[in-house]
Amino acid sequence: MAEKNHRLCVSCRQTAHRDRLWRVVRTYPHRQIQLDTGMGRSAYLCQQASCLQAAKKKDKLSRALRTKVPPEVYQQLASRLDTHCLDKLDYKV
């Protein structure tokens, strides 16, 4: 049986606890794409540059959410990635 609160990354297909993944949501009934909150269809993505690039290049988020993902969402995820990397560097120093 799968562990509780684990989700699958749409890009690399690895499972991880949902706290370690970004959640992208297509809200119901408005079909808007947003990050982290909301009710509707969800897709999860690892907090890694390689997963973000592959998801954008191969349009994996759009296929998982069954709607077009605007470029602004990818920009928000990229800025989160930059912040996430800086936090790791500050922690190591």
HTML snippet that shows the backbone in 3Dmol.js (N, CA, C, O; Angstrom):
<script src="https://3Dmol.org/build/3Dmol-min.js"></script>
<div id="view" style="width:600px;height:400px;position:relative"></div>
<script>
const pdb = `
ATOM      1  N   MET A   1       0.842  -1.178   0.000  1.00  0.00           N
ATOM      2  CA  MET A   1       0.000   0.000   0.000  1.00  0.00           C
ATOM      3  C   MET A   1       0.885   1.238   0.000  1.00  0.00           C
ATOM      4  O   MET A   1       1.907   1.267   0.685  1.00  0.00           O
ATOM      5  N   ALA A   2       0.510   2.244  -0.750  1.00  0.00           N
ATOM      6  CA  ALA A   2       1.289   3.483  -0.842  1.00  0.00           C
ATOM      7  C   ALA A   2       1.209   4.254   0.471  1.00  0.00           C
ATOM      8  O   ALA A   2       0.220   4.193   1.202  1.00  0.00           O
ATOM      9  N   GLU A   3       2.291   4.980   0.740  1.00  0.00           N
ATOM     10  CA  GLU A   3       2.305   5.778   1.961  1.00  0.00           C
ATOM     11  C   GLU A   3       1.338   6.942   1.837  1.00  0.00           C
ATOM     12  O   GLU A   3       1.018   7.385   0.734  1.00  0.00           O
ATOM     13  N   LYS A   4       0.877   7.433   2.981  1.00  0.00           N
ATOM     14  CA  LYS A   4      -0.091   8.501   3.009  1.00  0.00           C
ATOM     15  C   LYS A   4       0.561   9.823   2.612  1.00  0.00           C
ATOM     16  O   LYS A   4       1.717  10.075   2.953  1.00  0.00           O
ATOM     17  N   ASN A   5      -0.167  10.653   1.903  1.00  0.00           N
ATOM     18  CA  ASN A   5       0.253  11.995   1.493  1.00  0.00           C
ATOM     19  C   ASN A   5       1.416  11.997   0.520  1.00  0.00           C
ATOM     20  O   ASN A   5       2.150  12.983   0.458  1.00  0.00           O
ATOM     21  N   HIS A   6       1.610  10.946  -0.229  1.00  0.00           N
ATOM     22  CA  HIS A   6       2.632  10.926  -1.264  1.00  0.00           C
ATOM     23  C   HIS A   6       1.961  11.167  -2.613  1.00  0.00           C
ATOM     24  O   HIS A   6       0.865  10.670  -2.875  1.00  0.00           O
ATOM     25  N   ARG A   7       2.632  11.932  -3.459  1.00  0.00           N
ATOM     26  CA  ARG A   7       2.111  12.265  -4.774  1.00  0.00           C
ATOM     27  C   ARG A   7       3.168  11.975  -5.831  1.00  0.00           C
ATOM     28  O   ARG A   7       4.338  11.767  -5.509  1.00  0.00           O
ATOM     29  N   LEU A   8       2.754  11.963  -7.081  1.00  0.00           N
ATOM     30  CA  LEU A   8       3.614  11.639  -8.208  1.00  0.00           C
ATOM     31  C   LEU A   8       3.932  12.912  -8.993  1.00  0.00           C
ATOM     32  O   LEU A   8       3.030  13.669  -9.351  1.00  0.00           O
ATOM     33  N   CYS A   9       5.203  13.139  -9.253  1.00  0.00           N
ATOM     34  CA  CYS A   9       5.634  14.275 -10.074  1.00  0.00           C
ATOM     35  C   CYS A   9       5.261  13.973 -11.526  1.00  0.00           C
ATOM     36  O   CYS A   9       5.545  12.885 -12.027  1.00  0.00           O
ATOM     37  N   VAL A  10       4.622  14.941 -12.207  1.00  0.00           N
ATOM     38  CA  VAL A  10       4.209  14.715 -13.589  1.00  0.00           C
ATOM     39  C   VAL A  10       5.394  14.675 -14.541  1.00  0.00           C
ATOM     40  O   VAL A  10       5.272  14.174 -15.658  1.00  0.00           O
ATOM     41  N   SER A  11       6.524  15.189 -14.121  1.00  0.00           N
ATOM     42  CA  SER A  11       7.685  15.252 -14.999  1.00  0.00           C
ATOM     43  C   SER A  11       8.573  14.014 -14.882  1.00  0.00           C
ATOM     44  O   SER A  11       8.781  13.306 -15.867  1.00  0.00           O
ATOM     45  N   CYS A  12       9.096  13.750 -13.681  1.00  0.00           N
ATOM     46  CA  CYS A  12      10.038  12.639 -13.510  1.00  0.00           C
ATOM     47  C   CYS A  12       9.368  11.345 -13.045  1.00  0.00           C
ATOM     48  O   CYS A  12      10.010  10.296 -13.009  1.00  0.00           O
ATOM     49  N   ARG A  13       8.079  11.414 -12.688  1.00  0.00           N
ATOM     50  CA  ARG A  13       7.288  10.259 -12.261  1.00  0.00           C
ATOM     51  C   ARG A  13       7.773   9.634 -10.955  1.00  0.00           C
ATOM     52  O   ARG A  13       7.497   8.463 -10.694  1.00  0.00           O
ATOM     53  N   GLN A  14       8.493  10.398 -10.132  1.00  0.00           N
ATOM     54  CA  GLN A  14       8.931   9.927  -8.825  1.00  0.00           C
ATOM     55  C   GLN A  14       7.875  10.308  -7.785  1.00  0.00           C
ATOM     56  O   GLN A  14       7.223  11.345  -7.913  1.00  0.00           O
ATOM     57  N   THR A  15       7.708   9.483  -6.770  1.00  0.00           N
ATOM     58  CA  THR A  15       6.780   9.815  -5.697  1.00  0.00           C
ATOM     59  C   THR A  15       7.541  10.497  -4.570  1.00  0.00           C
ATOM     60  O   THR A  15       8.700  10.184  -4.296  1.00  0.00           O
ATOM     61  N   ALA A  16       6.864  11.431  -3.931  1.00  0.00           N
ATOM     62  CA  ALA A  16       7.433  12.148  -2.798  1.00  0.00           C
ATOM     63  C   ALA A  16       6.283  12.644  -1.933  1.00  0.00           C
ATOM     64  O   ALA A  16       5.136  12.692  -2.377  1.00  0.00           O
ATOM     65  N   HIS A  17       6.596  13.010  -0.700  1.00  0.00           N
ATOM     66  CA  HIS A  17       5.582  13.576   0.174  1.00  0.00           C
ATOM     67  C   HIS A  17       5.102  14.885  -0.442  1.00  0.00           C
ATOM     68  O   HIS A  17       5.897  15.625  -1.023  1.00  0.00           O
ATOM     69  N   ARG A  18       3.834  15.169  -0.323  1.00  0.00           N
ATOM     70  CA  ARG A  18       3.277  16.337  -1.006  1.00  0.00           C
ATOM     71  C   ARG A  18       3.851  17.660  -0.527  1.00  0.00           C
ATOM     72  O   ARG A  18       3.744  18.663  -1.233  1.00  0.00           O
ATOM     73  N   ASP A  19       4.459  17.689   0.658  1.00  0.00           N
ATOM     74  CA  ASP A  19       5.106  18.916   1.139  1.00  0.00           C
ATOM     75  C   ASP A  19       6.370  19.236   0.356  1.00  0.00           C
ATOM     76  O   ASP A  19       6.833  20.377   0.365  1.00  0.00           O
ATOM     77  N   ARG A  20       6.930  18.245  -0.319  1.00  0.00           N
ATOM     78  CA  ARG A  20       8.158  18.438  -1.098  1.00  0.00           C
ATOM     79  C   ARG A  20       7.882  18.741  -2.566  1.00  0.00           C
ATOM     80  O   ARG A  20       8.816  18.910  -3.349  1.00  0.00           O
ATOM     81  N   LEU A  21       6.614  18.811  -2.944  1.00  0.00           N
ATOM     82  CA  LEU A  21       6.227  19.051  -4.332  1.00  0.00           C
ATOM     83  C   LEU A  21       5.434  20.348  -4.441  1.00  0.00           C
ATOM     84  O   LEU A  21       4.808  20.795  -3.481  1.00  0.00           O
ATOM     85  N   TRP A  22       5.476  20.943  -5.634  1.00  0.00           N
ATOM     86  CA  TRP A  22       4.616  22.092  -5.920  1.00  0.00           C
ATOM     87  C   TRP A  22       3.298  21.570  -6.456  1.00  0.00           C
ATOM     88  O   TRP A  22       3.260  20.631  -7.251  1.00  0.00           O
ATOM     89  N   ARG A  23       2.221  22.189  -6.011  1.00  0.00           N
ATOM     90  CA  ARG A  23       0.887  21.798  -6.471  1.00  0.00           C
ATOM     91  C   ARG A  23       0.372  22.856  -7.438  1.00  0.00           C
ATOM     92  O   ARG A  23       0.342  24.044  -7.118  1.00  0.00           O
ATOM     93  N   VAL A  24      -0.029  22.414  -8.613  1.00  0.00           N
ATOM     94  CA  VAL A  24      -0.630  23.291  -9.614  1.00  0.00           C
ATOM     95  C   VAL A  24      -2.075  22.839  -9.767  1.00  0.00           C
ATOM     96  O   VAL A  24      -2.338  21.658  -9.992  1.00  0.00           O
ATOM     97  N   VAL A  25      -3.019  23.780  -9.646  1.00  0.00           N
ATOM     98  CA  VAL A  25      -4.438  23.437  -9.583  1.00  0.00           C
ATOM     99  C   VAL A  25      -5.211  24.107 -10.716  1.00  0.00           C
ATOM    100  O   VAL A  25      -5.022  25.291 -10.994  1.00  0.00           O
ATOM    101  N   ARG A  26      -6.078  23.340 -11.362  1.00  0.00           N
ATOM    102  CA  ARG A  26      -7.083  23.898 -12.265  1.00  0.00           C
ATOM    103  C   ARG A  26      -8.360  23.968 -11.454  1.00  0.00           C
ATOM    104  O   ARG A  26      -8.964  22.940 -11.148  1.00  0.00           O
ATOM    105  N   THR A  27      -8.772  25.174 -11.106  1.00  0.00           N
ATOM    106  CA  THR A  27      -9.901  25.346 -10.196  1.00  0.00           C
ATOM    107  C   THR A  27     -11.212  24.997 -10.873  1.00  0.00           C
ATOM    108  O   THR A  27     -11.354  25.078 -12.093  1.00  0.00           O
ATOM    109  N   TYR A  28     -12.149  24.612 -10.053  1.00  0.00           N
ATOM    110  CA  TYR A  28     -13.486  24.286 -10.520  1.00  0.00           C
ATOM    111  C   TYR A  28     -14.421  25.367 -10.015  1.00  0.00           C
ATOM    112  O   TYR A  28     -14.288  25.733  -8.847  1.00  0.00           O
ATOM    113  N   PRO A  29     -15.309  25.887 -10.743  1.00  0.00           N
ATOM    114  CA  PRO A  29     -15.684  25.657 -12.136  1.00  0.00           C
ATOM    115  C   PRO A  29     -15.042  26.644 -13.113  1.00  0.00           C
ATOM    116  O   PRO A  29     -15.341  26.599 -14.307  1.00  0.00           O
ATOM    117  N   HIS A  30     -14.173  27.525 -12.639  1.00  0.00           N
ATOM    118  CA  HIS A  30     -13.649  28.614 -13.470  1.00  0.00           C
ATOM    119  C   HIS A  30     -12.521  28.189 -14.413  1.00  0.00           C
ATOM    120  O   HIS A  30     -12.207  28.903 -15.366  1.00  0.00           O
ATOM    121  N   ARG A  31     -11.909  27.026 -14.150  1.00  0.00           N
ATOM    122  CA  ARG A  31     -10.826  26.488 -14.975  1.00  0.00           C
ATOM    123  C   ARG A  31      -9.602  27.406 -15.011  1.00  0.00           C
ATOM    124  O   ARG A  31      -8.874  27.433 -16.003  1.00  0.00           O
ATOM    125  N   GLN A  32      -9.379  28.149 -13.940  1.00  0.00           N
ATOM    126  CA  GLN A  32      -8.190  28.975 -13.833  1.00  0.00           C
ATOM    127  C   GLN A  32      -7.073  28.147 -13.229  1.00  0.00           C
ATOM    128  O   GLN A  32      -7.319  27.246 -12.427  1.00  0.00           O
ATOM    129  N   ILE A  33      -5.836  28.458 -13.619  1.00  0.00           N
ATOM    130  CA  ILE A  33      -4.680  27.759 -13.085  1.00  0.00           C
ATOM    131  C   ILE A  33      -4.070  28.591 -11.976  1.00  0.00           C
ATOM    132  O   ILE A  33      -3.819  29.784 -12.150  1.00  0.00           O
ATOM    133  N   GLN A  34      -3.832  27.966 -10.838  1.00  0.00           N
ATOM    134  CA  GLN A  34      -3.198  28.655  -9.719  1.00  0.00           C
ATOM    135  C   GLN A  34      -2.304  27.673  -8.981  1.00  0.00           C
ATOM    136  O   GLN A  34      -2.345  26.466  -9.217  1.00  0.00           O
ATOM    137  N   LEU A  35      -1.497  28.220  -8.083  1.00  0.00           N
ATOM    138  CA  LEU A  35      -0.554  27.402  -7.336  1.00  0.00           C
ATOM    139  C   LEU A  35      -1.039  27.181  -5.913  1.00  0.00           C
ATOM    140  O   LEU A  35      -1.587  28.088  -5.286  1.00  0.00           O
ATOM    141  N   ASP A  36      -0.837  25.986  -5.412  1.00  0.00           N
ATOM    142  CA  ASP A  36      -0.989  25.583  -4.009  1.00  0.00           C
ATOM    143  C   ASP A  36      -2.406  25.428  -3.486  1.00  0.00           C
ATOM    144  O   ASP A  36      -2.683  24.433  -2.816  1.00  0.00           O
ATOM    145  N   THR A  37      -3.308  26.344  -3.751  1.00  0.00           N
ATOM    146  CA  THR A  37      -4.615  26.284  -3.100  1.00  0.00           C
ATOM    147  C   THR A  37      -5.734  26.151  -4.118  1.00  0.00           C
ATOM    148  O   THR A  37      -5.561  26.435  -5.303  1.00  0.00           O
ATOM    149  N   GLY A  38      -6.873  25.715  -3.631  1.00  0.00           N
ATOM    150  CA  GLY A  38      -8.049  25.628  -4.464  1.00  0.00           C
ATOM    151  C   GLY A  38      -8.521  24.198  -4.623  1.00  0.00           C
ATOM    152  O   GLY A  38      -7.781  23.241  -4.400  1.00  0.00           O
ATOM    153  N   MET A  39      -9.777  24.087  -5.017  1.00  0.00           N
ATOM    154  CA  MET A  39     -10.360  22.783  -5.251  1.00  0.00           C
ATOM    155  C   MET A  39     -10.446  22.565  -6.753  1.00  0.00           C
ATOM    156  O   MET A  39     -10.817  23.467  -7.505  1.00  0.00           O
ATOM    157  N   GLY A  40     -10.107  21.386  -7.168  1.00  0.00           N
ATOM    158  CA  GLY A  40     -10.171  21.060  -8.581  1.00  0.00           C
ATOM    159  C   GLY A  40      -9.115  20.038  -8.941  1.00  0.00           C
ATOM    160  O   GLY A  40      -8.570  19.360  -8.070  1.00  0.00           O
ATOM    161  N   ARG A  41      -8.831  19.931 -10.210  1.00  0.00           N
ATOM    162  CA  ARG A  41      -7.843  18.970 -10.702  1.00  0.00           C
ATOM    163  C   ARG A  41      -6.446  19.479 -10.374  1.00  0.00           C
ATOM    164  O   ARG A  41      -6.137  20.646 -10.612  1.00  0.00           O
ATOM    165  N   SER A  42      -5.604  18.610  -9.831  1.00  0.00           N
ATOM    166  CA  SER A  42      -4.264  19.002  -9.411  1.00  0.00           C
ATOM    167  C   SER A  42      -3.194  18.178 -10.114  1.00  0.00           C
ATOM    168  O   SER A  42      -3.411  17.034 -10.514  1.00  0.00           O
ATOM    169  N   ALA A  43      -2.034  18.804 -10.247  1.00  0.00           N
ATOM    170  CA  ALA A  43      -0.839  18.122 -10.742  1.00  0.00           C
ATOM    171  C   ALA A  43       0.297  18.550  -9.827  1.00  0.00           C
ATOM    172  O   ALA A  43       0.300  19.670  -9.316  1.00  0.00           O
ATOM    173  N   TYR A  44       1.253  17.666  -9.621  1.00  0.00           N
ATOM    174  CA  TYR A  44       2.375  17.936  -8.724  1.00  0.00           C
ATOM    175  C   TYR A  44       3.673  17.899  -9.497  1.00  0.00           C
ATOM    176  O   TYR A  44       3.832  17.148 -10.459  1.00  0.00           O
ATOM    177  N   LEU A  45       4.615  18.748  -9.041  1.00  0.00           N
ATOM    178  CA  LEU A  45       5.891  18.892  -9.726  1.00  0.00           C
ATOM    179  C   LEU A  45       6.998  18.997  -8.693  1.00  0.00           C
ATOM    180  O   LEU A  45       6.873  19.725  -7.708  1.00  0.00           O
ATOM    181  N   CYS A  46       8.088  18.264  -8.922  1.00  0.00           N
ATOM    182  CA  CYS A  46       9.254  18.341  -8.025  1.00  0.00           C
ATOM    183  C   CYS A  46       9.830  19.744  -8.011  1.00  0.00           C
ATOM    184  O   CYS A  46       9.674  20.500  -8.969  1.00  0.00           O
ATOM    185  N   GLN A  47      10.491  20.082  -6.928  1.00  0.00           N
ATOM    186  CA  GLN A  47      11.112  21.392  -6.787  1.00  0.00           C
ATOM    187  C   GLN A  47      12.529  21.359  -7.332  1.00  0.00           C
ATOM    188  O   GLN A  47      13.483  21.696  -6.631  1.00  0.00           O
ATOM    189  N   GLN A  48      12.662  20.947  -8.595  1.00  0.00           N
ATOM    190  CA  GLN A  48      13.951  20.841  -9.265  1.00  0.00           C
ATOM    191  C   GLN A  48      13.869  21.504 -10.625  1.00  0.00           C
ATOM    192  O   GLN A  48      12.826  21.485 -11.279  1.00  0.00           O
ATOM    193  N   ALA A  49      14.980  22.089 -11.044  1.00  0.00           N
ATOM    194  CA  ALA A  49      15.029  22.767 -12.343  1.00  0.00           C
ATOM    195  C   ALA A  49      14.785  21.798 -13.487  1.00  0.00           C
ATOM    196  O   ALA A  49      14.109  22.144 -14.456  1.00  0.00           O
ATOM    197  N   SER A  50      15.324  20.593 -13.390  1.00  0.00           N
ATOM    198  CA  SER A  50      15.165  19.621 -14.475  1.00  0.00           C
ATOM    199  C   SER A  50      13.697  19.235 -14.663  1.00  0.00           C
ATOM    200  O   SER A  50      13.237  19.085 -15.795  1.00  0.00           O
ATOM    201  N   CYS A  51      12.969  19.075 -13.573  1.00  0.00           N
ATOM    202  CA  CYS A  51      11.545  18.725 -13.678  1.00  0.00           C
ATOM    203  C   CYS A  51      10.736  19.888 -14.250  1.00  0.00           C
ATOM    204  O   CYS A  51       9.831  19.683 -15.060  1.00  0.00           O
ATOM    205  N   LEU A  52      11.060  21.093 -13.831  1.00  0.00           N
ATOM    206  CA  LEU A  52      10.344  22.263 -14.338  1.00  0.00           C
ATOM    207  C   LEU A  52      10.596  22.440 -15.835  1.00  0.00           C
ATOM    208  O   LEU A  52       9.664  22.711 -16.593  1.00  0.00           O
ATOM    209  N   GLN A  53      11.838  22.289 -16.259  1.00  0.00           N
ATOM    210  CA  GLN A  53      12.173  22.435 -17.679  1.00  0.00           C
ATOM    211  C   GLN A  53      11.504  21.355 -18.524  1.00  0.00           C
ATOM    212  O   GLN A  53      10.967  21.644 -19.593  1.00  0.00           O
ATOM    213  N   ALA A  54      11.535  20.124 -18.050  1.00  0.00           N
ATOM    214  CA  ALA A  54      10.913  19.023 -18.802  1.00  0.00           C
ATOM    215  C   ALA A  54       9.396  19.199 -18.880  1.00  0.00           C
ATOM    216  O   ALA A  54       8.789  18.934 -19.918  1.00  0.00           O
ATOM    217  N   ALA A  55       8.790  19.645 -17.786  1.00  0.00           N
ATOM    218  CA  ALA A  55       7.345  19.849 -17.776  1.00  0.00           C
ATOM    219  C   ALA A  55       6.947  20.946 -18.757  1.00  0.00           C
ATOM    220  O   ALA A  55       5.920  20.844 -19.427  1.00  0.00           O
ATOM    221  N   LYS A  56       7.757  21.985 -18.837  1.00  0.00           N
ATOM    222  CA  LYS A  56       7.455  23.077 -19.763  1.00  0.00           C
ATOM    223  C   LYS A  56       7.714  22.658 -21.202  1.00  0.00           C
ATOM    224  O   LYS A  56       6.898  22.930 -22.084  1.00  0.00           O
ATOM    225  N   LYS A  57       8.829  22.007 -21.446  1.00  0.00           N
ATOM    226  CA  LYS A  57       9.210  21.623 -22.802  1.00  0.00           C
ATOM    227  C   LYS A  57       8.232  20.614 -23.405  1.00  0.00           C
ATOM    228  O   LYS A  57       7.839  20.736 -24.565  1.00  0.00           O
ATOM    229  N   LYS A  58       7.848  19.632 -22.618  1.00  0.00           N
ATOM    230  CA  LYS A  58       6.969  18.569 -23.119  1.00  0.00           C
ATOM    231  C   LYS A  58       5.500  18.797 -22.788  1.00  0.00           C
ATOM    232  O   LYS A  58       4.660  17.936 -23.050  1.00  0.00           O
ATOM    233  N   ASP A  59       5.187  19.965 -22.210  1.00  0.00           N
ATOM    234  CA  ASP A  59       3.812  20.364 -21.915  1.00  0.00           C
ATOM    235  C   ASP A  59       3.090  19.370 -20.998  1.00  0.00           C
ATOM    236  O   ASP A  59       1.902  19.098 -21.173  1.00  0.00           O
ATOM    237  N   LYS A  60       3.816  18.843 -20.035  1.00  0.00           N
ATOM    238  CA  LYS A  60       3.264  17.807 -19.161  1.00  0.00           C
ATOM    239  C   LYS A  60       2.208  18.343 -18.195  1.00  0.00           C
ATOM    240  O   LYS A  60       1.239  17.647 -17.891  1.00  0.00           O
ATOM    241  N   LEU A  61       2.390  19.584 -17.708  1.00  0.00           N
ATOM    242  CA  LEU A  61       1.385  20.147 -16.810  1.00  0.00           C
ATOM    243  C   LEU A  61       0.059  20.345 -17.540  1.00  0.00           C
ATOM    244  O   LEU A  61      -1.004  20.060 -16.988  1.00  0.00           O
ATOM    245  N   SER A  62       0.120  20.824 -18.759  1.00  0.00           N
ATOM    246  CA  SER A  62      -1.109  21.037 -19.536  1.00  0.00           C
ATOM    247  C   SER A  62      -1.854  19.726 -19.769  1.00  0.00           C
ATOM    248  O   SER A  62      -3.081  19.677 -19.685  1.00  0.00           O
ATOM    249  N   ARG A  63      -1.113  18.678 -20.059  1.00  0.00           N
ATOM    250  CA  ARG A  63      -1.762  17.378 -20.281  1.00  0.00           C
ATOM    251  C   ARG A  63      -2.364  16.832 -18.994  1.00  0.00           C
ATOM    252  O   ARG A  63      -3.457  16.265 -19.003  1.00  0.00           O
ATOM    253  N   ALA A  64      -1.648  17.003 -17.887  1.00  0.00           N
ATOM    254  CA  ALA A  64      -2.157  16.483 -16.612  1.00  0.00           C
ATOM    255  C   ALA A  64      -3.391  17.258 -16.144  1.00  0.00           C
ATOM    256  O   ALA A  64      -4.316  16.681 -15.573  1.00  0.00           O
ATOM    257  N   LEU A  65      -3.396  18.566 -16.391  1.00  0.00           N
ATOM    258  CA  LEU A  65      -4.521  19.392 -15.954  1.00  0.00           C
ATOM    259  C   LEU A  65      -5.624  19.487 -16.995  1.00  0.00           C
ATOM    260  O   LEU A  65      -6.708  19.999 -16.718  1.00  0.00           O
ATOM    261  N   ARG A  66      -5.341  18.988 -18.199  1.00  0.00           N
ATOM    262  CA  ARG A  66      -6.302  18.990 -19.303  1.00  0.00           C
ATOM    263  C   ARG A  66      -6.755  20.399 -19.684  1.00  0.00           C
ATOM    264  O   ARG A  66      -7.918  20.621 -20.019  1.00  0.00           O
ATOM    265  N   THR A  67      -5.821  21.342 -19.629  1.00  0.00           N
ATOM    266  CA  THR A  67      -6.060  22.712 -20.074  1.00  0.00           C
ATOM    267  C   THR A  67      -4.717  23.385 -20.302  1.00  0.00           C
ATOM    268  O   THR A  67      -3.689  22.895 -19.834  1.00  0.00           O
ATOM    269  N   LYS A  68      -4.716  24.493 -21.011  1.00  0.00           N
ATOM    270  CA  LYS A  68      -3.469  25.200 -21.297  1.00  0.00           C
ATOM    271  C   LYS A  68      -2.975  25.909 -20.040  1.00  0.00           C
ATOM    272  O   LYS A  68      -3.743  26.578 -19.349  1.00  0.00           O
ATOM    273  N   VAL A  69      -1.689  25.754 -19.754  1.00  0.00           N
ATOM    274  CA  VAL A  69      -1.075  26.418 -18.598  1.00  0.00           C
ATOM    275  C   VAL A  69      -0.416  27.700 -19.099  1.00  0.00           C
ATOM    276  O   VAL A  69       0.434  27.650 -19.988  1.00  0.00           O
ATOM    277  N   PRO A  70      -0.804  28.864 -18.532  1.00  0.00           N
ATOM    278  CA  PRO A  70      -0.220  30.122 -18.993  1.00  0.00           C
ATOM    279  C   PRO A  70       1.262  30.235 -18.618  1.00  0.00           C
ATOM    280  O   PRO A  70       1.701  29.639 -17.635  1.00  0.00           O
ATOM    281  N   PRO A  71       2.031  31.001 -19.403  1.00  0.00           N
ATOM    282  CA  PRO A  71       3.465  31.171 -19.121  1.00  0.00           C
ATOM    283  C   PRO A  71       3.740  31.797 -17.755  1.00  0.00           C
ATOM    284  O   PRO A  71       4.807  31.576 -17.182  1.00  0.00           O
ATOM    285  N   GLU A  72       2.802  32.567 -17.229  1.00  0.00           N
ATOM    286  CA  GLU A  72       2.984  33.200 -15.923  1.00  0.00           C
ATOM    287  C   GLU A  72       3.164  32.159 -14.816  1.00  0.00           C
ATOM    288  O   GLU A  72       3.905  32.384 -13.859  1.00  0.00           O
ATOM    289  N   VAL A  73       2.488  31.034 -14.951  1.00  0.00           N
ATOM    290  CA  VAL A  73       2.610  29.972 -13.944  1.00  0.00           C
ATOM    291  C   VAL A  73       4.028  29.414 -13.944  1.00  0.00           C
ATOM    292  O   VAL A  73       4.608  29.179 -12.884  1.00  0.00           O
ATOM    293  N   TYR A  74       4.587  29.201 -15.137  1.00  0.00           N
ATOM    294  CA  TYR A  74       5.966  28.720 -15.227  1.00  0.00           C
ATOM    295  C   TYR A  74       6.942  29.759 -14.671  1.00  0.00           C
ATOM    296  O   TYR A  74       7.945  29.395 -14.057  1.00  0.00           O
ATOM    297  N   GLN A  75       6.660  31.043 -14.878  1.00  0.00           N
ATOM    298  CA  GLN A  75       7.508  32.098 -14.321  1.00  0.00           C
ATOM    299  C   GLN A  75       7.442  32.095 -12.798  1.00  0.00           C
ATOM    300  O   GLN A  75       8.465  32.258 -12.133  1.00  0.00           O
ATOM    301  N   GLN A  76       6.252  31.911 -12.244  1.00  0.00           N
ATOM    302  CA  GLN A  76       6.103  31.840 -10.785  1.00  0.00           C
ATOM    303  C   GLN A  76       6.865  30.650 -10.226  1.00  0.00           C
ATOM    304  O   GLN A  76       7.522  30.764  -9.192  1.00  0.00           O
ATOM    305  N   LEU A  77       6.782  29.518 -10.897  1.00  0.00           N
ATOM    306  CA  LEU A  77       7.505  28.330 -10.442  1.00  0.00           C
ATOM    307  C   LEU A  77       9.011  28.533 -10.541  1.00  0.00           C
ATOM    308  O   LEU A  77       9.752  28.081  -9.667  1.00  0.00           O
ATOM    309  N   ALA A  78       9.473  29.203 -11.587  1.00  0.00           N
ATOM    310  CA  ALA A  78      10.909  29.478 -11.729  1.00  0.00           C
ATOM    311  C   ALA A  78      11.401  30.406 -10.627  1.00  0.00           C
ATOM    312  O   ALA A  78      12.500  30.219 -10.105  1.00  0.00           O
ATOM    313  N   SER A  79      10.598  31.403 -10.268  1.00  0.00           N
ATOM    314  CA  SER A  79      11.008  32.294  -9.179  1.00  0.00           C
ATOM    315  C   SER A  79      11.006  31.551  -7.842  1.00  0.00           C
ATOM    316  O   SER A  79      11.852  31.816  -6.988  1.00  0.00           O
ATOM    317  N   ARG A  80      10.070  30.632  -7.657  1.00  0.00           N
ATOM    318  CA  ARG A  80      10.083  29.798  -6.451  1.00  0.00           C
ATOM    319  C   ARG A  80      11.326  28.916  -6.420  1.00  0.00           C
ATOM    320  O   ARG A  80      11.916  28.690  -5.363  1.00  0.00           O
ATOM    321  N   LEU A  81      11.711  28.426  -7.580  1.00  0.00           N
ATOM    322  CA  LEU A  81      12.899  27.588  -7.670  1.00  0.00           C
ATOM    323  C   LEU A  81      14.136  28.382  -7.273  1.00  0.00           C
ATOM    324  O   LEU A  81      14.993  27.877  -6.549  1.00  0.00           O
ATOM    325  N   ASP A  82      14.233  29.622  -7.744  1.00  0.00           N
ATOM    326  CA  ASP A  82      15.360  30.489  -7.370  1.00  0.00           C
ATOM    327  C   ASP A  82      15.383  30.718  -5.865  1.00  0.00           C
ATOM    328  O   ASP A  82      16.443  30.649  -5.244  1.00  0.00           O
ATOM    329  N   THR A  83      14.233  30.987  -5.280  1.00  0.00           N
ATOM    330  CA  THR A  83      14.135  31.202  -3.834  1.00  0.00           C
ATOM    331  C   THR A  83      14.492  29.928  -3.084  1.00  0.00           C
ATOM    332  O   THR A  83      15.195  29.970  -2.074  1.00  0.00           O
ATOM    333  N   HIS A  84      14.013  28.810  -3.574  1.00  0.00           N
ATOM    334  CA  HIS A  84      14.271  27.510  -2.942  1.00  0.00           C
ATOM    335  C   HIS A  84      15.771  27.204  -2.942  1.00  0.00           C
ATOM    336  O   HIS A  84      16.311  26.722  -1.946  1.00  0.00           O
ATOM    337  N   CYS A  85      16.440  27.488  -4.066  1.00  0.00           N
ATOM    338  CA  CYS A  85      17.885  27.246  -4.167  1.00  0.00           C
ATOM    339  C   CYS A  85      18.656  28.171  -3.243  1.00  0.00           C
ATOM    340  O   CYS A  85      19.632  27.751  -2.622  1.00  0.00           O
ATOM    341  N   LEU A  86      18.233  29.422  -3.144  1.00  0.00           N
ATOM    342  CA  LEU A  86      18.900  30.371  -2.246  1.00  0.00           C
ATOM    343  C   LEU A  86      18.739  29.951  -0.794  1.00  0.00           C
ATOM    344  O   LEU A  86      19.670  30.083   0.000  1.00  0.00           O
ATOM    345  N   ASP A  87      17.561  29.446  -0.444  1.00  0.00           N
ATOM    346  CA  ASP A  87      17.339  28.975   0.929  1.00  0.00           C
ATOM    347  C   ASP A  87      18.265  27.821   1.262  1.00  0.00           C
ATOM    348  O   ASP A  87      18.797  27.757   2.370  1.00  0.00           O
ATOM    349  N   LYS A  88      18.466  26.907   0.319  1.00  0.00           N
ATOM    350  CA  LYS A  88      19.374  25.777   0.550  1.00  0.00           C
ATOM    351  C   LYS A  88      20.811  26.256   0.733  1.00  0.00           C
ATOM    352  O   LYS A  88      21.538  25.740   1.582  1.00  0.00           O
ATOM    353  N   LEU A  89      21.220  27.244  -0.065  1.00  0.00           N
ATOM    354  CA  LEU A  89      22.575  27.767   0.044  1.00  0.00           C
ATOM    355  C   LEU A  89      22.777  28.477   1.381  1.00  0.00           C
ATOM    356  O   LEU A  89      23.822  28.320   2.013  1.00  0.00           O
ATOM    357  N   ASP A  90      21.794  29.251   1.812  1.00  0.00           N
ATOM    358  CA  ASP A  90      21.899  29.927   3.106  1.00  0.00           C
ATOM    359  C   ASP A  90      21.975  28.932   4.244  1.00  0.00           C
ATOM    360  O   ASP A  90      22.663  29.163   5.238  1.00  0.00           O
ATOM    361  N   TYR A  91      21.264  27.821   4.098  1.00  0.00           N
ATOM    362  CA  TYR A  91      21.268  26.808   5.150  1.00  0.00           C
ATOM    363  C   TYR A  91      22.623  26.130   5.262  1.00  0.00           C
ATOM    364  O   TYR A  91      23.075  25.818   6.364  1.00  0.00           O
ATOM    365  N   LYS A  92      23.277  25.898   4.118  1.00  0.00           N
ATOM    366  CA  LYS A  92      24.561  25.196   4.119  1.00  0.00           C
ATOM    367  C   LYS A  92      25.699  26.053   4.650  1.00  0.00           C
ATOM    368  O   LYS A  92      26.676  25.521   5.177  1.00  0.00           O
ATOM    369  N   VAL A  93      25.591  27.365   4.522  1.00  0.00           N
ATOM    370  CA  VAL A  93      26.693  28.251   4.930  1.00  0.00           C
ATOM    371  C   VAL A  93      26.813  28.348   6.415  1.00  0.00           C
ATOM    372  O   VAL A  93      27.688  29.052   6.919  1.00  0.00           O
TER     373      VAL A  93
END
`;
const viewer = $3Dmol.createViewer("view");
viewer.addModel(pdb, "pdb");
viewer.setStyle({}, {cartoon: {color: "spectrum"}});
viewer.zoomTo();
viewer.render();
</script>
